[in-house]
């Protein structure tokens, strides 16, 4: 049973920084995609960043709205993925969710419970 637990959210002023963590358990995560989505009140959940596995290694990609401000990283030894968020803006306010995608005959997505990030202006 895959479990994902996020932490690191909080209240921060505009221009500040936060680091989100996602601890994963329940299987090996070396060869899976790991990343982050967010959902603001009244809006749909949206992609933020992902580190994707392939036989050539890992690649990261970002939503345009966070590119150059957010950095995703992973620590396979700790089964963890992180999101370093800098230059935060009020529009970054949302619940942030960790997602793991396990490829197979059918790709299975796993989600954490979310951590709240609030950026005050």
C-alpha positions, 0 to 999 in steps of 0.5 A, a space after each residue: 500500500 503506497 502512502 504519501 505524507 506531505 509536510 512543510 506548508 504554512 503561512 509566509 509573506 509574499 517574496 518568502 520561501 517554503 520547502 515542501 516534503 513528501 515522504 513515500 512508503 509502501 514500495 520502491 520509488 526509484 523508477 517512478 514519477 514523483 511530483 506536486 500538484 496544487 489546488 486553490 479554493 474554487 479551482 481545479 487541481 493543477 500541475 506544479 512540478 514533476 520529476 520523471 523517471 526513464 531508463 536514461 535517468 530523471 528529468 524535471 518539468 514545471 508549470 510555466 507559472 512556477 518556472 524559475 521560482 520553484 525547484 523539485 528534487 528527490 532523494 531515492 534513499 529516503 523515498 522522498 520528493 521535495 519542492 523548494 518554493 522561492 519568491 512566493 506570490 499570493 497566487 501560489 496560495 493553495 493546498 499542495 499535493 504530492 503525486 506518485 505515478 507508477 507505470 505498468 499495464 495500467 498507470 496508477 496514481 497515488 496522492 497525498 493528503 495535501 499541505 496548505 500553503 498560504 502567501 500573504 500580500 
